[in-house]
Amino acid sequence: MVFKRLLGAIGIGGPSVDTVLDGGPVMPGRSVSGRVRLTGGSAAVEVEHIGLELLARVEAEHEEGESEGAVVFERFTVGGGFRLGAEEEREVPFSVPLPWETPVTELYGQPLGIVLGVRTEVGVAGARDKGDLDPLTVAPLPVQEAILEALGRLGFGFRSADLEYGRIGGTGQQLPFYQEVELTPAPQYAPAVGEIELTFLASPAGLEVVLEADKRGGPSSSGHDTLTRFTVRHEDAHALDWSAEVDGWIHQLIAHREAYGAHATYGHGHGGHHDDQHDSGPGLGTAVAAGAAGLALGVVGGMVAAEVVDEIGDFFEGDED
């Protein structure tokens, strides 16, 4: 009898869980909503709590090289404290806020190769079941989109995007990782820089924009990196000439690079290495949504949208924080 009750608590003959997120992408700092659907098993159980975890696939650099893993970056309790009868169906609605620094996973419906998920945890009779996991789609904030569009109009190309474990010094970063968008330089900047990496650190007040440039190494010199940081407000999204603004940022970055060389003001917490050999990427301005300038992404890292959805379950399965 004790053995049978224990099996029910961990899932065999116990309740089943299905979490459904409301349709459409969510922006950082906004709320993601949905419903947790519970179906009772062969016996009634006490549901102690229902929790949600936000997970991200993150890369980490260390002495042995690089590795990937799942990082839980937020937790919420959305229900619990009730009895679920045998074969009873119950639905628990929820609405939880995303952290402002939540990475962007798509632009104009095109995936960036960033994998985020919402995992549901149900506690029954002292046991916890981390079973249901759903992909989370995050679209850029208006000011983030305005900056990306400006980069496209200036001729920058998209190369890749990833999540790096660590912190960027001199910033207000809150999460234990940050998103890096790697861009190939527009022709007018190519003689000065080999690649630009872009990071957004959003907050309720606005956006920190961190730009990193590496210089193309000559025959007798190796390229090295420079970081600069700019701050903008959310209300500036539709108020500024972003092409002129971003062009000014790039010129400041190049001037800073030339003036200070390797002695940059800001540094990445992971101390990563940057390769000076770069492939040309598609122009950010060639793929458009309803005629607007945007990223030309197509297939990102050999992974189309459907494969991102399929992969998230495989990647997070068995991962713990």
C-alpha positions in Angstrom: 0.0 0.0 0.0 2.8 2.4 0.8 4.7 1.4 -2.4 1.6 2.0 -4.5 1.1 5.5 -2.9 4.7 6.4 -3.6 4.4 5.4 -7.2 1.4 7.6 -7.6 3.3 10.5 -6.1 6.1 10.3 -8.6 3.8 9.8 -11.6 2.9 6.1 -12.1 -0.8 6.2 -11.7 -0.6 9.8 -10.5 -1.9 13.0 -12.1 -0.9 14.2 -15.5 0.1 17.8 -16.2 -0.2 19.8 -19.4 0.8 23.5 -19.5 -0.5 25.7 -22.3 1.0 29.1 -23.0 -1.2 31.8 -24.5 -0.4 32.3 -28.2 2.1 34.7 -29.6 5.6 36.0 -28.6 6.1 37.9 -25.3 8.3 40.9 -24.8 10.9 41.2 -22.0 9.4 42.8 -18.9 5.9 41.9 -20.0 3.8 39.0 -18.6 3.5 35.5 -20.0 0.2 33.9 -19.3 -1.4 30.5 -19.8 -3.0 27.6 -18.0 -1.8 24.5 -16.1 -4.1 21.6 -16.8 -4.2 18.8 -14.3 -5.9 15.4 -14.7 -6.2 13.2 -11.7 -4.8 9.7 -11.8 -6.1 6.5 -10.2 -6.3 8.0 -6.7 -6.9 11.4 -5.2 -3.8 13.4 -4.2 -2.9 16.5 -2.4 -1.3 19.0 -4.7 1.0 21.0 -2.5 2.3 23.4 -5.1 2.5 24.2 -8.8 5.6 26.0 -9.9 7.0 27.4 -13.1 10.7 27.7 -14.0 12.1 29.8 -16.8 15.1 28.1 -18.4 17.7 29.0 -21.0 20.3 27.1 -22.9 23.5 28.9 -22.0 27.2 28.5 -23.1 30.0 28.7 -20.6 33.7 29.1 -21.2 36.2 27.6 -18.8 39.8 26.3 -18.8 38.9 23.0 -20.4 37.0 24.8 -23.3 33.3 25.4 -23.8 30.2 23.7 -22.5 26.4 24.1 -22.7 23.8 23.7 -20.0 20.3 24.7 -18.8 20.1 27.6 -16.4 17.0 28.4 -14.4 16.7 32.2 -14.4 13.3 32.7 -12.7 10.9 30.7 -10.6 7.2 31.3 -9.7 4.6 29.5 -7.6 1.2 29.7 -9.4 -1.0 27.4 -7.4 -1.3 24.5 -5.0 -2.9 23.7 -1.6 -5.8 21.7 -3.0 -7.0 18.1 -3.4 -7.2 16.6 -6.9 -9.6 13.8 -7.1 -9.2 10.6 -9.1 -9.6 11.4 -12.8 -10.6 15.0 -11.9 -9.8 17.7 -14.4 -8.7 21.1 -13.1 -7.2 24.1 -14.8 -5.0 26.7 -13.0 -4.6 30.0 -14.9 -1.4 32.0 -14.4 0.2 35.3 -15.5 3.9 35.8 -14.5 6.3 38.7 -15.4 9.4 38.0 -17.6 12.6 39.5 -16.3 13.5 42.6 -18.3 16.8 41.0 -19.4 15.0 37.9 -20.9 16.8 37.1 -24.2 15.1 37.8 -27.5 14.5 34.5 -29.4 13.0 35.9 -32.7 12.8 38.9 -34.9 10.0 39.3 -37.4 9.0 35.7 -36.8 12.5 34.4 -37.7 14.3 32.4 -34.9 17.6 33.6 -33.7 18.7 30.1 -32.4 18.1 31.0 -28.8 16.4 28.3 -26.8 14.2 29.3 -23.8 11.6 27.2 -22.0 8.9 27.2 -19.3 9.0 24.1 -17.1 6.2 23.1 -14.9 6.8 21.5 -11.5 4.0 19.9 -9.5 4.6 18.9 -5.9 2.5 15.9 -4.7 2.8 14.2 -1.3 6.4 15.4 -0.8 7.5 14.4 -4.3 8.3 16.9 -7.1 7.6 16.1 -10.7 9.4 18.3 -13.3 7.6 17.0 -16.3 6.0 19.5 -18.7 8.2 21.9 -20.6 7.1 24.3 -23.3 9.2 26.6 -25.6 9.1 30.3 -24.8 9.1 32.8 -27.7 10.3 36.3 -26.9 10.2 39.3 -29.3 12.3 42.4 -29.0 11.1 45.6 -27.2 10.3 48.5 -29.5 13.6 50.2 -28.7 15.5 47.0 -29.3 13.8 46.5 -32.6 14.5 50.1 -33.6 18.3 49.6 -33.0 18.3 46.4 -34.9 16.5 48.0 -37.8 19.0 50.8 -37.8 21.9 48.4 -38.0 20.2 46.7 -40.9 19.8 50.0 -42.8 23.5 50.8 -42.1 24.5 47.5 -43.8 25.4 45.2 -41.0 24.9 41.5 -41.4 23.7 38.9 -38.9 26.1 36.1 -38.1 24.8 34.4 -34.9 23.3 34.8 -31.5 23.9 33.0 -28.3 23.7 33.2 -24.5 27.0 33.5 -22.6 27.3 32.6 -18.9 29.0 35.4 -17.0 28.7 39.2 -16.4 29.7 42.3 -18.3 31.6 44.6 -16.0 30.4 48.2 -15.5 26.8 47.4 -16.3 23.6 46.9 -14.3 23.3 43.3 -15.5 20.9 41.2 -13.3 20.8 37.7 -14.8 23.8 35.3 -14.6 24.1 35.3 -18.4 23.7 37.8 -21.3 22.7 37.6 -24.9 25.3 38.3 -27.6 24.3 39.1 -31.2 27.3 38.8 -33.6 27.2 41.1 -36.6 29.4 41.3 -39.7 30.5 44.9 -40.4 29.0 47.1 -43.0 31.4 48.0 -45.8 32.1 51.5 -44.5 33.3 50.1 -41.2 35.0 46.9 -42.4 38.5 48.4 -42.5 38.4 49.2 -38.8 36.5 46.3 -37.3 36.2 42.6 -38.1 33.0 41.9 -36.1 30.7 43.7 -33.8 28.9 42.0 -30.9 25.7 43.6 -29.5 24.2 43.0 -26.1 20.9 44.5 -24.7 20.4 44.9 -21.0 16.9 46.1 -20.5 15.4 47.5 -17.3 12.2 49.3 -16.4 14.0 52.6 -17.0 15.5 51.9 -20.4 18.1 49.9 -22.1 21.9 49.6 -21.8 23.4 48.8 -25.2 26.8 47.2 -25.0 28.9 47.1 -28.3 32.0 45.1 -28.6 34.3 45.4 -31.7 37.4 43.5 -32.6 39.9 44.9 -35.0 41.2 42.9 -37.9 44.7 41.7 -37.1 47.4 42.6 -39.6 50.3 40.4 -40.6 52.3 41.2 -37.5 49.5 41.9 -35.0 46.5 40.1 -33.6 43.1 41.8 -33.2 41.8 42.6 -29.8 38.5 43.8 -28.4 37.0 47.1 -27.2 33.7 47.6 -25.4 31.6 50.7 -25.2 28.2 51.2 -23.5 25.2 53.5 -24.4 22.0 54.1 -22.5 18.6 54.8 -24.1 15.1 55.2 -22.8 12.1 53.1 -23.8 10.2 56.2 -25.0 13.0 57.0 -27.4 11.9 54.0 -29.6 9.9 56.3 -32.0 11.5 59.6 -31.2 15.1 59.4 -32.5 16.8 59.1 -35.9 18.1 55.7 -35.1 20.3 55.4 -38.2 22.2 58.5 -37.2 22.3 57.5 -33.5 23.7 54.0 -34.2 26.1 55.3 -36.8 27.4 57.7 -34.1 27.8 54.8 -31.7 29.8 52.8 -34.2 32.1 55.7 -34.8 32.6 56.2 -31.1 33.4 52.5 -30.7 36.0 52.7 -33.5 37.5 55.9 -32.0 37.6 54.3 -28.6 39.2 51.2 -30.1 41.9 53.3 -31.8 42.6 55.5 -28.8 42.8 52.9 -26.1 43.5 49.6 -27.8 43.2 46.7 -25.5 42.5 48.9 -22.4 38.7 48.9 -22.7 36.5 50.4 -19.9 34.1 47.4 -19.8 34.9 43.7 -19.8 33.1 40.4 -20.1 33.0 38.4 -16.9 33.8 35.1 -18.7 37.1 36.3 -20.3 36.3 34.8 -23.6 38.4 34.6 -26.7 37.4 36.2 -30.0 38.4 34.8 -33.4 39.6 37.3 -36.0 38.5 35.2 -39.0 34.9 36.0 -40.0 32.5 34.9 -42.7 30.3 37.4 -44.4 26.7 37.3 -43.2 23.4 38.2 -44.9 22.5 41.9 -44.7 20.2 42.9 -41.9 18.2 45.0 -44.3 17.4 42.4 -46.9 14.7 40.5 -45.2 11.7 42.7 -44.4 8.4 42.4 -42.6 5.7 44.3 -44.4 8.4 46.3 -46.2 10.2 47.4 -43.0 14.0 46.9 -42.7 14.9 43.9 -40.6 17.2 40.9 -40.2 17.9 38.4 -43.0 18.0 35.3 -40.9 16.5 32.4 -42.8 17.9 29.2 -41.3 19.9 30.1 -38.2 22.7 27.7 -37.3 21.0 25.0 -39.4 18.0 25.1 -37.2 14.6 26.3 -38.4 11.8 27.3 -36.1 10.1 23.9 -36.0 13.4 22.3 -35.0 13.9 24.8 -32.3 10.6 23.7 -30.8 11.5 20.0 -31.2 14.9 20.5 -29.7 14.0 22.2 -26.5 12.5 19.1 -25.0 15.5 17.0 -25.9 17.9 19.6 -24.6 16.3 20.2 -21.2 15.3 16.6 -20.6 17.1 15.5 -17.4 18.8 18.8 -16.9 18.8 20.3 -13.4 19.8 23.8 -12.3 
